[in-house]
Amino acid sequence: MLKAKRILLAEDEGALRDFVSRNLRARGFEVLEASNGLEALAIWEREEPHLLILDIMMPRMDGLAVCQRVREHSAVPIIVLTALDAEYDKVTALDLGADDYLTKPFGVEELLARVRAVLRRTQGDAQTNKDVKKFGELEVDLSGHSVWLRGEVVRLSPTEFDLLGQLISNVGKVLTHRTLLQRVWGPEYGGEAEYLRVYINRLRHKLETDPAKPRYLITEPGVGYRFVAPEIERPRWRSGTD
C-alpha cells in the first residue's frame, strides 16, 4: 500500500484551515497544519512534507518569506494562497519559487486539481530516453533529471526541469503558451502566461551566458517559446526575450 502524501497547510484563518484540511484528508492525504509562518518552517524542517500550501498573509512570517526560505534548501512543490488578485503579487510568488497559486476565494475542487497537478509533475515519470542531450556547453539527462553547463551541475526545480525537458524534446519547434502550460502544469491550465514568463526567465539566468540575449531559450512573441541548439539555424521571424 502506498504511503499517503504529506501536505503542510499553513493558514492563519482557523475556519478555512479546518475546511481545507478536512477535504484533503477525505481524499487520502496526510495533512500537517500551521497557523503562522514560523510554525510552518519548523514543521517543514521536521516532517519533510511532499507539498506546501502557504497563505501569503500570516503572522510572525508571511507566506512569501517562508517560500523564499524553503527554496534556499529544497525543491519541494509550493502552492501559495493569496487574497491579492494583482498580477504583480502572483509573479512575486512565482519569482520566489512557488510552483502555483490560488486566489481567494477558491473552490475545493479547484484546489484539489492544483494539488494533484503539482504532485503529478514534480513526482515525474521515468523517461524512456536514456541519452544525455548535448547542446554546445549544455548537457541534459532527461532520465536522470540532471543538467550540466560547462561541466558544472545546474540545480533546477522539478518544474524548471520539466519545462526545459519539453523544449529540448522539441528542438527548433515552437511550443505555444497553451501547449507548454498543459504539458508542464497540467490539462487544467492554458491562460497563465505569467507562469511561463517567470520560469523561462529563471531558466535563462541559470543556463544562458547573457539572459538578455539568449542562445537556447527563444521567445516567439505572441506565440510561445522554442529551444534552439547552437548548430540549428534560427527562424527568420522576429524573436524576443520576454
C-alpha positions in Angstrom: 0.0 0.0 0.0 1.4 3.4 -1.0 2.1 5.8 1.9 -0.2 8.9 1.9 1.4 12.1 0.6 2.1 14.6 3.4 0.8 18.2 2.8 1.8 21.1 5.0 -1.1 23.6 5.1 -0.1 27.0 6.6 -3.2 29.2 7.1 -3.9 31.6 10.0 -7.7 31.6 9.4 -8.8 28.7 11.5 -12.1 28.0 9.7 -10.5 27.9 6.3 -7.6 25.8 7.5 -10.0 23.3 9.0 -12.2 23.2 5.9 -9.3 22.7 3.5 -7.7 20.1 5.9 -10.9 18.0 6.1 -11.2 18.0 2.3 -7.6 17.0 1.8 -7.8 14.2 4.4 -11.0 12.9 2.8 -9.0 12.4 -0.4 -6.4 10.4 1.3 -3.7 13.0 2.1 -2.0 13.3 5.4 -2.2 17.0 6.5 0.1 18.9 8.8 -1.3 22.2 10.0 0.4 25.5 10.9 -1.2 28.8 11.9 1.8 31.1 11.2 5.0 31.2 9.1 7.5 30.3 11.8 5.4 27.3 12.8 5.3 26.3 9.1 9.1 26.4 8.8 9.6 24.3 11.9 7.1 21.7 10.6 8.7 21.6 7.2 12.2 21.1 8.6 11.0 18.3 11.0 8.4 16.4 8.8 9.7 16.9 5.2 6.2 17.1 3.6 5.7 16.4 -0.1 3.8 19.7 -0.7 3.4 23.0 1.0 0.3 25.1 0.8 1.1 28.6 2.1 -1.2 31.6 2.8 0.6 34.8 2.0 -0.9 36.9 4.8 0.2 35.1 8.0 1.5 36.4 11.4 5.2 36.1 12.5 6.4 35.3 9.0 4.4 35.7 5.8 4.0 33.0 3.2 6.3 34.7 0.7 9.1 34.7 3.3 8.5 31.1 4.1 8.6 30.2 0.4 11.9 32.0 0.0 13.5 30.3 3.0 12.3 26.9 1.8 13.6 27.4 -1.7 17.1 28.1 -0.4 17.3 24.4 0.6 14.6 22.4 -1.1 12.7 21.9 -4.4 9.5 20.7 -2.6 6.4 21.9 -4.5 4.7 25.0 -3.1 1.2 26.4 -3.7 0.6 29.9 -2.5 -2.9 31.1 -1.3 -3.5 34.8 -1.8 -6.3 37.3 -1.4 -4.4 39.6 -3.7 -5.5 39.5 -7.3 -2.9 41.8 -8.7 -0.6 40.1 -11.3 2.4 41.7 -9.5 1.8 39.7 -6.3 1.3 36.5 -8.3 4.5 37.0 -10.2 6.3 37.8 -7.0 5.2 34.5 -5.6 6.4 32.6 -8.7 9.7 34.6 -8.6 10.4 33.4 -5.1 9.9 29.8 -6.1 6.2 29.0 -5.8 5.0 26.4 -8.3 1.4 27.6 -8.4 -1.0 30.0 -6.7 -4.7 30.2 -5.9 -6.6 33.4 -5.4 -9.2 33.5 -2.5 -12.0 32.7 -2.5 -11.5 29.3 -4.3 -13.4 26.1 -4.7 -12.3 22.9 -3.1 -12.3 21.1 -6.5 -10.0 23.8 -7.9 -7.6 23.4 -5.0 -7.6 19.6 -5.3 -7.0 19.9 -9.1 -4.0 22.1 -8.4 -2.7 19.8 -5.7 -2.9 16.7 -8.0 -1.3 18.6 -10.8 1.7 19.9 -8.9 2.3 16.5 -7.3 2.0 14.8 -10.7 4.5 16.9 -12.4 7.0 17.0 -9.5 6.9 13.3 -9.0 7.6 12.8 -12.7 7.5 9.6 -14.7 10.7 7.9 -15.7 11.8 9.0 -19.2 12.4 6.2 -21.7 15.2 8.2 -23.4 18.4 7.4 -21.6 20.7 9.5 -23.7 22.3 12.7 -22.5 21.4 15.5 -24.8 24.3 17.8 -25.7 23.9 21.4 -27.0 27.2 23.1 -27.0 28.2 23.8 -23.4 24.8 22.5 -22.1 24.1 18.8 -21.3 20.8 17.5 -20.2 20.0 13.9 -18.9 16.2 13.5 -19.4 16.1 10.2 -17.5 18.4 11.3 -14.7 16.8 14.7 -14.3 20.3 16.2 -14.4 21.7 19.3 -16.1 25.3 20.4 -16.6 26.6 23.7 -18.0 30.3 23.9 -18.9 30.8 20.7 -16.8 29.2 22.2 -13.7 25.9 20.8 -12.3 23.0 23.2 -12.6 20.3 22.9 -9.9 16.8 23.1 -11.3 13.4 22.7 -9.6 11.2 19.9 -10.9 9.0 22.4 -12.7 12.0 24.1 -14.2 13.4 20.8 -15.4 10.0 19.7 -16.9 9.7 22.9 -18.8 13.3 22.6 -20.1 12.6 18.9 -21.0 9.6 19.8 -23.1 11.5 22.4 -25.0 14.6 20.3 -25.7 12.5 17.3 -26.7 11.2 19.6 -29.5 14.4 21.2 -30.6 13.8 24.0 -33.1 10.0 23.7 -32.8 7.8 26.5 -31.4 5.7 25.3 -28.5 2.7 27.6 -27.8 2.0 29.0 -24.4 -1.1 26.7 -24.0 0.9 23.6 -25.1 3.7 24.3 -22.6 1.3 25.1 -19.7 -0.8 22.0 -20.3 2.2 19.7 -20.7 4.1 21.0 -17.7 1.5 22.3 -15.3 -1.4 20.1 -16.4 -4.5 20.0 -18.6 -6.4 22.4 -16.3 -4.0 25.2 -17.4 -3.8 27.3 -20.5 -4.1 31.0 -19.8 -1.5 31.6 -17.2 1.2 33.2 -19.4 2.9 34.8 -16.3 4.0 31.3 -15.2 5.9 30.8 -18.4 7.5 34.3 -18.3 8.8 33.7 -14.8 10.1 30.2 -15.4 11.7 31.0 -18.7 13.4 33.9 -17.1 14.7 31.7 -14.3 16.0 29.1 -16.8 17.7 31.8 -18.8 19.5 33.1 -15.7 20.7 29.6 -14.9 21.6 28.5 -18.4 22.3 31.5 -20.6 25.6 33.4 -20.7 23.6 36.6 -21.3 20.0 36.1 -20.2 19.0 39.3 -22.2 20.4 37.7 -25.4 19.5 34.0 -25.0 21.1 31.4 -27.2 18.9 28.5 -26.3 15.6 29.7 -24.9 14.0 31.9 -27.6 10.7 33.8 -27.3 8.4 33.8 -30.3 6.3 36.9 -29.5 2.6 36.3 -29.0 3.1 32.5 -29.8 5.3 30.7 -27.3 8.9 29.5 -26.9 11.4 27.4 -28.8 14.7 25.7 -27.8 17.4 26.4 -30.4 20.6 24.3 -30.4 23.7 26.1 -31.5 24.0 24.1 -34.7 20.4 24.8 -35.7 19.7 28.0 -37.7 17.2 30.3 -36.0 14.0 31.0 -37.8 13.8 34.3 -39.8 10.8 35.7 -38.0 11.5 38.1 -35.1 12.4 36.6 -31.7 12.3 38.4 -28.3 13.5 37.8 -24.8 10.3 38.4 -22.8 
